[in-house]
Each structure stands twice: as structure tokens, then as C-alpha cells.
């Protein structure tokens, strides 16, 4: 049976809501010491108060110095064994209306946020007897979707990073993987639903059906299903799994 080693310390970026919060709770429940990292102190405090994490740190993942300081703070409590680079943001627009600033925003958070977290965590993790790096990408990192070219480009970059870094670290005890959820029932998706309603005049239920049709199972993915995939990749039994981009999407990819 796959299990975590004794009391690993896990960092979850964007761990104050949605998929990140679910991942934090799953790791806590499996016996990890969990630190959640995010920008909003109030929601981070809620996660800790609810018992879904043990500690929290404030940082914007787009700010390399802030991420480094937060992870240094967390590592001072306990060395870090697991990094789940989950923080992300999505904006949609036709390519013709996607300016350089939009592409920069998507890359700064969704790609460079992963880079910053790994760069701050990896040096000390390589000295540990066990290490797991997991980036929460998206099916948009494995295929294209209309009207999210900037977001999709950033998520494709994450998958490329994971595959390359896994090869660099293959002889070490650190594995590097990506989990790629399809449309998942979170507050982040709520923005896409509102956008569909605004542009098409459809009801909320109709907008959900529109997004669910991408999934061959005909539904939205549950955050807990993504968390379960992450938990498995963190387990001792997944030591031979590295460089993979695992879709959690009902067969869409």
C-alpha cells in the first residue's frame, strides 16, 4: 500500500482555496506537516483554523523574493520534503485581444510562480532522503482551448519544465511530476461560468453543462479527485513515477 514517509513537510502554494486547499487537507490527513502559501492572510488563517494545514506563509508566487522568504521561513520550522506548486490564475480573451500584459500575467503566476517555488525549495530538498515536486498544471497544458491562448501557453510551459527537470533529477531521490485537471468545480472555474453567462445569455446550469461536455464522463472534476492524484504521487510507492503529466479529466486527454 502506498503511504507517505514519517511526517514529511509539505508546502502547497495557493493552498488557501479550491484545489490547493483540498490538496493541503489530503496531505494533512495522510500525516504530513503542511504549510500553505498564498496572498490572502484571512483565507490562509481559515485553512489552518479548520485543521487543513498546520502553518501558513504570505507570498505572491510571481514575486521571487517573496516566495524565497516564505519558503525559508517555512523550512526553518522543518525541512521541506514535498512541494505542490498549485497557485494559478486564468483569464480568457480572443488572441487578437490578448495583449503582452495578459501573456505576462499568465506566465508570471502560472509558470514563473512554479519556477520560483522550485528554485527556493530544491537545493535543500536534494539533501533529504525523499523529495516530491508536483506542479498543478491543467489539461490546457496538454491540448489547446479557444480563447485562453495565454493561459494554455503558460500551462504548456509548466509541463515542459516538469519533463526537463525530472531528467536532471532522475538520479536523485526527488521526483518531478505534473497533475493536469480538466474543468474542476472550484471558485476559479466560477469566473469562467460567469463569463459564459455574460457573453451568451445562458443560465448558470447551461454554462456548467457547456464546460462539462469537454469531459467524456459528462461532469466537472471534483477537487478531491485532483488531491488524490497528488497524494499518490507524494507516496513512497510512487518513487519510479517522474517526468509525467497526469490528466485528471475523465478521459478528455
C-alpha positions in Angstrom: 0.0 0.0 0.0 1.3 3.5 -0.9 2.0 5.7 2.1 3.9 8.9 3.0 7.1 8.7 4.9 7.0 9.7 8.5 5.9 13.3 9.0 7.1 14.9 5.7 6.8 18.7 5.5 4.7 19.8 2.5 4.4 23.3 1.0 1.3 24.0 -1.0 1.2 27.2 -2.9 -2.3 28.7 -3.5 -3.3 26.4 -0.6 -6.0 28.8 0.7 -8.7 27.8 -1.7 -10.0 25.4 -4.4 -7.8 22.6 -5.4 -4.9 23.8 -3.3 -6.9 23.7 -0.1 -8.2 20.2 -0.9 -4.6 19.1 -1.5 -3.5 20.6 1.8 -6.3 18.8 3.6 -5.5 15.5 1.9 -1.8 15.7 2.8 -2.6 16.7 6.4 -5.0 13.8 6.7 -2.3 11.5 5.4 0.1 12.5 8.2 2.1 15.3 6.6 3.0 18.6 8.2 1.5 21.2 5.8 2.3 24.8 5.2 0.0 26.7 2.9 1.3 29.7 1.0 -0.9 32.4 -0.6 -1.6 36.1 -0.8 -4.6 36.5 1.5 -4.0 36.2 5.2 -7.7 35.8 6.2 -8.3 32.7 4.0 -4.9 31.2 4.9 -5.9 31.6 8.6 -9.2 29.8 7.8 -7.4 26.8 6.3 -5.2 26.5 9.4 -8.1 27.0 11.8 -10.1 24.3 10.0 -7.2 21.8 10.5 -6.5 21.5 6.8 -2.9 22.8 7.3 -0.6 23.4 10.2 1.1 26.7 9.2 0.8 29.5 6.6 3.0 32.0 4.9 2.2 35.1 2.9 3.7 35.5 -0.6 2.7 36.3 -4.2 4.2 33.4 -6.3 5.0 35.9 -9.1 7.5 37.6 -6.7 10.6 35.5 -6.5 12.0 37.3 -3.4 8.7 36.9 -1.5 8.5 33.2 -2.4 12.1 32.6 -1.3 11.5 34.4 2.1 8.3 32.5 2.7 9.8 29.1 2.0 12.9 30.0 4.1 10.5 30.8 6.9 8.7 27.5 6.5 11.9 25.5 6.2 13.1 26.9 9.5 10.3 25.1 11.2 11.0 21.8 9.5 12.9 20.9 6.3 10.7 20.6 3.2 10.1 17.2 1.6 7.1 18.0 -0.7 6.4 21.0 -2.9 3.0 21.2 -4.5 3.2 24.3 -6.9 -0.6 24.8 -7.3 -1.1 28.6 -7.3 -2.6 29.8 -10.6 -4.9 32.3 -12.3 -6.9 32.1 -15.5 -8.1 34.8 -17.9 -9.8 34.4 -21.2 -9.7 36.5 -24.3 -9.6 36.1 -28.1 -5.9 36.0 -29.2 -6.5 39.2 -31.2 -7.4 41.0 -27.9 -4.7 39.2 -25.8 -2.0 41.9 -25.3 1.5 41.5 -23.9 0.3 42.3 -20.4 -2.1 39.4 -20.4 0.5 37.0 -21.6 2.9 38.3 -18.9 0.2 37.9 -16.2 -0.4 34.3 -17.2 3.3 33.5 -17.4 4.2 35.3 -14.2 1.8 33.4 -12.0 1.2 30.1 -13.8 4.7 29.4 -15.0 7.2 31.6 -13.1 5.3 31.0 -9.9 6.2 27.3 -10.3 9.8 28.2 -11.2 10.2 30.5 -8.1 8.8 27.8 -5.8 11.0 25.1 -7.1 14.1 27.3 -7.1 13.5 28.2 -3.5 12.8 24.6 -2.4 15.0 22.3 -4.5 18.5 23.0 -3.1 17.7 21.7 0.5 15.2 19.1 -0.8 18.1 17.4 -2.7 19.8 16.8 0.6 16.8 15.0 2.0 16.3 11.2 1.7 13.0 11.8 -0.1 11.6 14.6 -2.2 8.5 15.2 -4.3 7.8 18.2 -6.6 4.3 18.3 -8.1 3.1 21.1 -10.3 -0.7 21.5 -10.7 -0.9 22.3 -14.4 -4.1 21.8 -16.5 -5.4 19.9 -19.5 -4.7 23.3 -21.1 -1.0 22.2 -20.8 -1.7 19.1 -22.8 -4.1 20.4 -25.5 -5.5 23.7 -26.8 -8.7 25.5 -25.9 -10.0 28.5 -27.8 -9.9 31.9 -26.1 -7.2 31.0 -23.5 -4.1 31.1 -25.6 -2.0 32.9 -22.9 -3.2 30.6 -20.1 -2.6 27.5 -22.2 0.8 28.6 -23.3 1.8 29.1 -19.6 0.5 25.7 -18.6 2.3 24.0 -21.6 5.5 25.7 -20.2 4.9 24.1 -16.8 4.6 20.6 -18.4 7.8 21.2 -20.4 9.6 22.3 -17.2 8.4 19.2 -15.3 9.6 16.9 -18.1 13.0 18.5 -18.3 13.7 18.9 -14.6 12.7 15.3 -14.0 15.5 14.2 -16.3 18.0 16.4 -14.5 17.0 14.9 -11.1 16.4 11.3 -12.2 19.5 10.0 -10.4 18.4 11.7 -7.2 15.6 10.9 -4.7 13.5 13.8 -6.0 10.7 13.1 -8.4 9.0 15.8 -10.5 5.5 15.5 -12.0 2.5 17.5 -13.1 -1.1 16.9 -12.4 -3.4 18.2 -15.2 -7.0 18.7 -14.1 -9.8 19.2 -16.6 -12.6 21.7 -15.7 -12.8 21.4 -11.9 -15.6 22.5 -9.6 -13.8 25.4 -7.8 -14.2 29.2 -7.4 -11.6 29.7 -10.1 -14.0 27.9 -12.6 -16.8 30.2 -11.3 -15.2 33.0 -13.2 -15.4 31.1 -16.5 -19.0 30.2 -15.8 -19.8 33.9 -15.2 -18.0 34.8 -18.4 -20.1 32.3 -20.4 -23.3 33.6 -18.9 -22.4 37.2 -19.7 -21.4 36.6 -23.3 -24.0 34.0 -24.2 -27.0 34.8 -22.0 -27.1 31.2 -20.8 -28.1 30.2 -17.3 -25.6 29.0 -14.8 -26.8 25.4 -15.2 -26.4 25.7 -19.0 -22.9 27.2 -18.6 -21.9 24.3 -16.4 -23.2 21.8 -19.0 -21.2 23.7 -21.6 -18.0 23.1 -19.7 -18.9 19.6 -18.6 -19.2 18.5 -22.2 -15.3 18.5 -22.5 -15.2 15.7 -20.0 -16.3 12.3 -21.6 -17.8 11.5 -18.2 -20.1 14.4 -18.7 -19.2 16.2 -15.4 -16.9 18.6 -13.7 -13.9 17.1 -11.9 -14.1 17.2 -8.0 -11.2 18.9 -6.2 -10.8 15.8 -4.1 -10.0 13.8 -7.2 -7.1 16.0 -8.0 -5.9 15.9 -4.4 -6.0 12.1 -4.5 -3.7 12.1 -7.6 -1.3 14.4 -5.8 -1.4 12.3 -2.7 -0.4 9.2 -4.7 2.5 11.0 -6.4 3.7 12.0 -2.9 3.7 8.5 -1.6 6.8 6.3 -1.2 5.3 3.8 -3.6 5.4 6.4 -6.5 9.2 6.7 -6.5 9.5 5.4 -10.0 7.0 8.0 -11.4 8.7 11.1 -12.6 8.5 13.4 -15.6 4.8 12.6 -16.0 1.8 14.9 -16.8 -1.2 13.0 -15.4 -4.6 14.2 -16.6 -7.4 14.1 -14.1 -10.1 14.7 -16.7 -12.4 11.8 -17.2 -10.6 10.7 -20.4 -10.6 14.1 -22.1 -6.9 13.8 -22.9 
